[in-house]
Amino acid sequence: MMDNVSVITMFTLSGLNGTENYRVTLFALTLLCYSVIWLVNVIVIVTIITDKCLHEPMYIFLCNLCINGLYGTAGFYPKFLMDLLSTTHAISYAGCLLQGFVIHSSASADLSLLVLMAYDRYVAICRPLVYHSVMTKQRICVFVAFSWLLPLYCMFTNTMTIFQLKLCGSYIPKLYCSNALIGKLACSASIANTSIAYFNIAFYCGHFVFIILSYMYLVRMCLISKESRSKFMQTCVPHLILLFNFGFAVLFDLMYIRFGSRTLSQSLQNFMAIEYLLIPPVMNPLIYGLKLTKIRKKILGFIQEQTKSF
């Protein structure tokens, strides 16, 4: 067993079997998708950074959400594009751990940022008189720092426990590396890995519950006040769309890990595996770019200026 452990330096990924005849088409579509992700996210990021009028908590959180979208997709798309042009679909041991770390920490940071957005809307709608005293620049900096550092720390500890596992296999039934699937390759169960994994799951489930309770309270408040209802419709509806979008995507991934390799077709398995790396990074900036008036006006104004210059 120890000999097997010592020679595992590469992992084999699955999901592209039977796609030889249309890999060029898949490559073109994937490259187009990744280009769109970069385009829409960079537009929102640059718009928020360059316009001082948008240096408000809600837009700062949105900017970080878009940056996180680019960070998470960078862990998947470049490797996937290379796999589409290759006959072998392997990844090094270190590369696999790094990919799992990036993708999982990005998903966790998404949830942390959605918590901040929910809290921001709660203070803005339910406690408008103290909003500026609560959401100060210093607190925003602390909130944003924690929304990045906590996911990175949680996923780093999880990755380190996986790094210490003795593995008895090298086949990962997925398009990319997943901490849970790497853990299943362990020769024996690790109490440390299992404990940290369940702690992280419980911790971020707590985030999700906090968001749901916050919006339930906001909905109740909006039924009382017309002014609160207007604020809710303008800023909270996009948040709820993002939340359901993210929850749906993560649910798909969990379903894939639980059922994907047993009963579903390969195409559906692949979609379930990449759904939260495909839909949220595109939808997040689009929803806000179309729904939030300030961002929409700035983007449309810039486009009009460029059109006139030509």
N, C-alpha and C positions, 0 to 999 in steps of 0.2 A: 504493500500500500504506500509506503514512504517513497518507493521508487517511482510510482505513478505520480505522486505529488511533485516530486522534484523536476519532472520533465514537462509539466504544464506551464508553458510560457506563452501559448497562443490560445485564443478561443475561436470557435467557429460559430458564425451567426447564420440564422435561417430566415426564410421568408421570400427569397428571390428564386427559388426553384421553379422551373417551368416558365420563366419570363424571358428566355433567351431571344425569342422572336420579336419582342417589342421593348427591349431595354433602351434602345435609342429614344423611343417615344417617351418612355418613363423618365429618362434622363432629362429630356427637353422640358417636360411638364414639371418635374421636380425643380429644375434650375429656374424656371419661370416663377414657380411658387416661392422659392427662396428669395428671388429678386424682388417679388412683390412684398414679401415680409420686410425686407430691408428698406424698400422704398417708403411704404406707409408708416413704418415706425420711425425712420429717420426724419421724415417730414414733420411728424408730431413733436419729436424730440427737439429738432432745430427751431421749430416755431415757438415752443415754450421757453427754450433757453435764450433765444435772441430777443424776445419781447418781454420787457419788464412788467407790463400790465398782467402778464400771465404768471408772475412769480408769486402765486398764492398757493396755499396748502394743497387744494384739490388738484391743481395742474402740476405741482411738483411731484405728487404721488403718481399721477398719470405718466409723467416723464420717466420716472423710475420703473413703472410697469412696462413701458415700451423698451427701455434699456434692458430690462430683465428678459423680455421676449427675444431680443437679439442674442443675449447671452445663452439662453436655453437652447435656441435653435442652432447656435454655432456648435453645440455638442452633438448634434445629430446630422444635419444636412451635408456638411462637407464629406464626412465619412460615407454617408449613404450614396452621395453622387459618385464617389470613387468606386463603391461596391457595384454600382450599376454598369460601370465600364470594365469591371474585372470579372474574371472567371472564378476566382476564389473569394470567399467572403469571410476573411479572418481578421482578427484584431489582437494586438498584443495584450499581455496581462495588465501592464501599466495603463495602456490606452483604454482598456475596458473599464478599469476602475475609475479613470478620469472621466470617461464618458458618462458612466452611471452617476458619478458625483455631480457633474455639471447639470445633467438633465433633472435629477431629483432635487438638487438645491434650487434650481430655477423654479420648479413647480412649488416648492415650499415658500420661496420668496414671493411668488405670485399671491399665495394665500395671505402672507403677512401684509403685503401692500393692499390687498382687498380689505383686510381688517382696518388698516389706517384710513382707507377711504370711507368705510362704514362709520368709523368713529368721527371723522371730519364732518360727515353729513349729519350725524347725531347732534354734534355741538352746534352746527350752523342752523339747524332747524328747531331743535328743542331748547337750546340755550343761546340764542342769537346775541343777547346783550353782553355776554362774556366771551364771545367767540374769539375776538382778537387778543384777549388777555390769556386765553387758554392755548390757542394755536399760535404761539410765538415762534419766531425764527429759531430760537435755541431748541425749543421742544420739537419742532419739525425736523431739525438736524438730528436730534437724538432718535426720534421715531424712525427716520429713514435709515440711520446707521444700524439700528437694531433689526429693522426689517431685512437687511442684507446679512448682518453678522450672525444672527441666530440661525437662519437656515444653513448658512455655510458651516457653522460649528456643528449643528445637529447632523448634517450629512457627512461631515468630515469624520466625526466619531463613528458613525455607521460604517463608513468606508474603511476605516482603520480596523474595525472588528472583522470585516470581511477579508482584509489583507492578511490577517493572522490565521484565517481558516486553512485547513488542509483540504485541498480539493481532490476529488476522485473522478472528475469529468471535465470536459472542455467544450461541450456542445450547449449553446444557448438558443432556445427555440424562439427567437425574436429578431427583429431587424436591427436592434441596438442593445447595448448592455444594460441590464437592470440589476440593482442590488439584490432584489428578492430572488431572481433567477440564479445569480451567482451563488447566493447563499444555499440554494437547493443542491448545488454541486458539492457541498461539503461532505467529507467522509463521515462526520458525526456532527450532531447538533451542538451549537455553541450557545451557552447561557447568556454570555455578554452580547453577542450579536442579536439574539432573539429579544433580550430585554431592551436594548437600545432601539431596535426596530419598532417594537410595540410602544415604547415611550414616545418616539417621534410621531407615530400614527395617532396616538391619543392626544399629544400636544397640538397637532394640526387639526385634528377633529374638533378640539376645543376652540380653535380659531374659527372653524366653520360654524359651530354652534353660536359663538359670539356674534358673528355676522348676521345669522338668521334672526336671533333675538333682537339685535339692533334695528333691523329693518321691520320687524313685526311691531316694535315700539314706534318707529317712525310712521308706519302706516296708520296706527291708532291715532297718533298726533295729527296726522294730515286730515283725518276725518272730522276733526274739531275745527281746524283753522283753514280758511281759504288761502291765506298767504303761505302757510306751511305746505299746503297741497300744491301750490304753484312751484315752490322750490323743489318739492319732491319729484314732480313730473319732469322738471328740467334737468336735475342733476342726479337723482337717485335711480331713476328708471334705467339709465345706462349702466349704473353700478350693478343693478339686479340682473341685467342682461349678461354682463360680464361674469357675475357670480354663477348663474345657471349654466353659462357656457363652460366655465372652468369646472364646475361640479360634474357636468355631463361628460366632459373630456376625461377627467380623472376616473369616473365610474367606468367608462369604457376600458381604460387601462387596467383597472382592478379586475374587470370581467375577463379581460384577455389573460391575465396571469392565472385566474381561477379556472376558466373554461376554454381558453383559446386553443390550446394544443390538442384538445380532445374531440370536439364535436363540430367546430366551425370550419368553413372553407378557408383556404389560405389567403384569399383576397380580403375577406372580412376580418381575419386575424390581423392582417397588416394594417387595415384601416383602424381597428381598435387600438393597435399599438402606437400609431402615430397621430391619433386624433388630437391630442392635446399639444402636439408639436406643430399642428397644421392650422386648426381653426382659431384658438385664442390669439396667437401672434398676429393673425390677419385681422380678426374681428375687433380686438381691443382698440387699436388706433382708429379703425374705420368708424366704429360706433361713436367714439368720442369726437372724432373729426366731423362727423355729420350731425351729432346731437348737441354738443356744447357750442353755444352761439359764438363765444369769443374766439375759439379755435377755428371754427368754420369760417368766420369773417376774415381772420388773418390769412388763412390758407387761400381762400378765394381771392382776396385782395392781392396776394403775391402772384397768383396765377394770372390775374388780369393785367398786372403791371408787366409781367414777362411777355404776355401776348401783345400788348401795345408796343413794347420795345422792338418786336419783330415786324 
